[in-house]
C-alpha cells in the first residue's frame, strides 16, 4: 500500500469515527430532550389533576433557561400542578430536558395554590447555592391577587407584600437565592399569605 493510500485511509477512518461520535452524541441529546410541543404533551400525559391545558412562563436568568408549565384547568379539588423543564442547546438547536414536577404543596390551601422549592443550575452546570421558591395556581381555582411574606436576613426580619404575576389564566410568584446555611447570606421566606381581590385570606404557606 502506498503512502498516499495509507494517508487517505487514515483520513477516512478519522472522518467516519468523528461522524459516528457526533451522531451518537446528537442522538443522546435528541432522545433525552423535548420540543416545546413535546413538553406540553408530556404534561398532559402525566397530569395528576387531569388537566388538558398548561400555560408556560420562563425563568430568564440563564441562557439555558428554566421553563414552567402550570395547569390552567383540571380537577379543582386536587392540588395545583407544575412541570419544570430546562433548555438545552446542541449548537443552534434548542430543546428541553424534564427536571421535575410538583403536584402537592402539603400545606393549608393547597387546592388554591401550589409551591415548589429547588436548586437551579447556571449555564456552567453548577448548582446554585441559593434555592428557588415558586408559588403558582390557576385563576379558575381562586382569585388570588396579592400576597404577603416575611423575609429574614442577617440583619433581621421584615414583612413585605406584592401582587402576583398573572399570565394567560395562571398566576405565579418567584423568589430566588434562598438559604439558611451561611449567616452572612441568610435569606429565608416564611409566613406567606395569599389574598383574593377583596382582601380575603385564601391560603397560608
C-alpha positions in Angstrom: 0.0 0.0 0.0 1.4 3.4 -1.0 1.9 6.2 1.5 -0.8 8.3 -0.1 -3.3 5.4 0.2 -2.4 5.0 3.9 -2.9 8.7 4.5 -6.3 8.7 2.7 -7.4 5.6 4.6 -6.4 7.2 7.9 -8.3 10.4 7.0 -11.4 8.3 6.0 -11.3 6.4 9.3 -10.9 9.7 11.3 -13.8 11.3 9.4 -16.0 8.2 9.9 -15.1 8.0 13.6 -15.9 11.7 14.1 -19.2 11.3 12.3 -20.1 8.3 14.4 -19.3 10.1 17.6 -21.2 13.2 16.5 -24.2 11.0 15.6 -24.2 9.2 18.9 -23.9 12.5 20.9 -26.7 14.1 18.9 -28.9 11.0 19.2 -28.5 11.1 23.0 -29.3 14.8 23.1 -32.3 14.4 20.9 -33.9 11.4 22.6 -33.3 12.8 26.2 -34.9 16.2 25.4 -38.2 17.5 24.0 -39.6 20.2 21.8 -41.9 22.8 23.4 -44.9 20.8 21.9 -43.5 17.6 23.4 -43.2 19.3 26.8 -46.8 20.3 26.8 -47.8 16.8 25.7 -45.7 15.3 28.4 -47.6 17.5 31.0 -50.9 16.3 29.7 -49.8 12.6 29.7 -48.5 12.9 33.3 -51.0 15.2 35.0 -52.4 14.1 38.3 -55.4 16.5 38.2 -56.5 15.5 34.7 -55.5 18.9 33.2 -55.8 19.4 29.5 -54.2 22.8 29.2 -50.8 24.1 30.6 -49.6 27.7 30.5 -45.9 28.4 30.1 -43.7 31.0 31.9 -39.9 31.2 32.0 -37.2 32.0 34.4 -35.0 34.3 32.3 -31.9 34.2 34.5 -29.9 31.9 32.2 -29.2 31.3 28.5 -30.2 27.7 29.2 -33.3 28.9 31.0 -35.9 27.1 33.0 -39.4 27.0 31.8 -42.5 26.2 33.9 -45.8 24.7 32.7 -48.7 25.4 35.1 -52.0 23.5 34.8 -54.7 26.1 34.0 -57.6 23.6 34.2 -58.3 20.2 35.6 -59.9 18.8 38.8 -60.1 21.8 41.2 -60.4 19.6 44.2 -56.8 18.4 43.6 -53.6 20.2 44.3 -52.2 22.8 41.8 -49.7 21.4 39.3 -46.5 22.5 37.7 -43.8 20.8 35.5 -40.3 22.1 35.2 -38.0 21.9 32.1 -34.6 23.3 31.3 -33.5 24.5 27.9 -30.5 22.5 26.4 -28.6 23.6 23.3 -26.9 21.4 20.7 -25.2 24.1 18.6 -28.0 26.4 17.4 -30.7 23.7 18.2 -32.7 24.3 21.5 -34.7 21.5 23.1 -35.9 20.9 26.7 -35.0 18.4 29.4 -37.6 17.5 32.0 -36.4 18.3 35.6 -39.3 17.7 38.0 -42.9 18.2 38.7 -44.9 19.4 41.7 -48.5 18.5 42.5 -48.5 18.9 46.3 -47.8 22.0 48.4 -48.6 19.9 51.5 -50.0 23.0 53.4 -53.2 24.8 54.1 -54.9 25.9 50.9 -53.1 23.5 48.6 -56.1 23.3 46.3 -55.8 27.0 45.8 -52.1 27.4 45.3 -49.1 25.2 44.7 -45.4 25.6 45.7 -42.1 24.1 44.8 -38.6 24.8 46.1 -35.5 23.5 44.3 -31.9 24.4 43.3 -31.3 25.6 39.7 -28.1 25.2 37.8 -26.4 28.0 36.0 -25.1 27.9 32.4 -21.9 26.2 33.5 -24.0 23.4 35.0 -23.1 24.4 38.6 -25.7 24.1 41.3 -26.7 27.5 42.7 -26.1 27.9 46.4 -29.5 29.6 46.9 -32.8 27.9 46.3 -35.6 29.0 44.0 -39.1 29.1 45.5 -42.2 29.2 43.3 -45.8 29.7 44.1 -48.4 29.1 41.4 -52.0 28.4 40.6 -54.9 28.6 38.1 -57.1 31.7 38.1 -60.2 29.5 37.7 -59.5 27.9 41.1 -59.0 31.1 43.1 -59.0 34.8 42.8 -55.5 35.2 44.4 -54.3 38.7 43.6 -51.9 39.7 46.4 -49.5 38.1 48.8 -47.6 39.0 52.0 -44.5 37.3 53.4 -41.8 37.6 56.0 -38.2 38.0 54.7 -35.5 37.2 57.2 -31.9 38.1 56.5 -28.8 38.5 58.7 -29.9 42.0 59.9 -33.4 40.8 60.9 -36.9 40.2 59.6 -39.4 42.4 57.7 -42.9 41.9 56.3 -43.4 42.7 52.6 -46.4 42.5 50.2 -46.9 42.4 46.4 -49.1 41.5 43.5 -48.9 38.0 42.0 -47.8 37.8 38.3 -50.8 36.9 36.1 -50.5 35.4 32.6 -53.0 33.6 30.4 -55.2 32.3 33.1 -52.5 31.3 35.6 -50.6 33.2 38.3 -47.2 32.8 39.9 -44.7 34.3 42.4 -40.9 33.7 42.3 -38.2 34.0 44.9 -34.5 33.4 44.2 -31.3 32.9 46.2 -32.9 31.5 49.4 -30.7 29.9 52.0 -30.0 29.5 55.7 -26.7 27.7 55.8 -24.5 30.8 55.7 -25.4 33.5 58.2 -23.8 36.2 56.1 -26.0 35.4 53.1 -29.1 34.3 55.0 -32.4 34.8 53.1 -35.5 32.9 54.4 -39.1 33.4 53.3 -41.7 32.4 55.8 -45.4 33.1 56.7 -46.5 33.6 53.1 -50.2 34.6 53.0 -52.3 34.8 49.8 -55.3 37.1 49.4 -58.1 37.5 46.8 -59.1 40.7 45.1 -61.4 41.5 48.0 -58.7 41.2 50.6 -59.9 37.8 52.0 -57.2 35.4 53.2 -57.1 32.4 50.7 -54.2 30.3 51.9 -51.1 30.3 54.0 -47.7 28.7 53.4 
